[in-house]
Amino acid sequence: MMNTRSRPTKGIDYWLLFVVIVMVIFGLMMIYSATFTWPGSGRYVIKQAAAAALGLVISLAFSRLDYQVWNRFALPIMGVA
């Protein structure tokens, strides 16, 4: 008999990561082009790039957690939201 239960995959979906990084780079280019003529326009791009890097690190950290752990915190998180 074949085991039909799905097992969680271990690892990173590299295609999804690639697409997200490309979209972040595209967004940074849009911010740069929109603020190109402003004095000190580079700080907006740097600030957004830092936020994107922080978001990527947090996302990778949370992706390592078992999703069933979040089941315990679901109601309090929804209450706060």
C-alpha positions as CSV (number, residue, x, y, z in Angstrom):
1,M,0.0,0.0,0.0
2,M,1.3,3.4,-0.9
3,N,1.7,6.1,1.7
4,T,-0.4,9.0,0.5
5,R,0.3,11.3,3.5
6,S,2.1,14.4,2.4
7,R,5.4,15.1,4.1
8,P,6.6,18.6,4.6
9,T,9.5,19.5,2.3
10,K,12.7,20.4,3.9
11,G,14.5,23.2,2.1
12,I,14.0,26.4,0.2
13,D,11.9,26.9,-2.9
14,Y,14.7,28.5,-4.9
15,W,12.4,29.6,-7.8
16,L,10.2,31.5,-5.4
17,L,13.2,33.0,-3.7
18,F,14.6,34.1,-7.1
19,V,11.3,35.7,-8.1
20,V,11.0,37.6,-4.8
21,I,14.5,38.9,-5.1
22,V,14.0,40.0,-8.7
23,M,10.8,41.8,-7.6
24,V,12.6,43.5,-4.7
25,I,15.4,44.6,-7.0
26,F,12.8,45.9,-9.5
27,G,11.1,47.8,-6.7
28,L,14.4,49.3,-5.6
29,M,15.0,50.5,-9.1
30,M,11.6,52.1,-9.2
31,I,12.3,53.9,-6.0
32,Y,15.6,55.1,-7.3
33,S,14.2,56.3,-10.6
34,A,11.3,58.1,-8.8
35,T,13.6,59.9,-6.4
36,F,16.6,60.4,-8.8
37,T,16.4,64.2,-8.9
38,W,15.8,64.7,-5.2
39,P,18.8,65.7,-3.1
40,G,19.9,62.7,-1.0
41,S,17.8,60.3,-3.0
42,G,20.1,57.4,-2.2
43,R,19.0,57.2,1.4
44,Y,15.5,56.1,0.3
45,V,16.9,53.2,-1.7
46,I,19.3,52.2,1.1
47,K,16.5,52.4,3.7
48,Q,14.2,50.2,1.5
49,A,17.0,47.8,0.8
50,A,17.8,47.4,4.5
51,A,14.1,46.8,5.2
52,A,14.0,44.2,2.4
53,A,17.1,42.4,3.7
54,L,15.6,42.4,7.2
55,G,12.4,41.0,5.9
56,L,14.2,38.3,4.0
57,V,16.1,37.2,7.1
58,I,12.9,37.2,9.2
59,S,11.1,35.2,6.5
60,L,13.9,32.6,6.3
61,A,13.9,32.3,10.1
62,F,10.1,31.8,10.3
63,S,10.2,29.3,7.4
64,R,12.3,27.0,9.6
65,L,9.6,26.8,12.2
66,D,7.0,24.0,12.0
67,Y,3.8,25.4,10.8
68,Q,1.8,23.5,13.5
69,V,3.6,25.6,16.2
70,W,1.6,28.6,14.9
71,N,-1.6,26.8,15.6
72,R,-1.2,27.4,19.3
73,F,-0.8,31.2,18.7
74,A,-3.4,31.6,15.9
75,L,-6.2,33.1,18.1
76,P,-4.0,35.6,20.0
77,I,-2.4,36.7,16.7
78,M,-5.8,37.2,15.1
79,G,-7.0,39.1,18.1
80,V,-4.1,41.5,17.9
81,A,-4.6,41.9,14.2
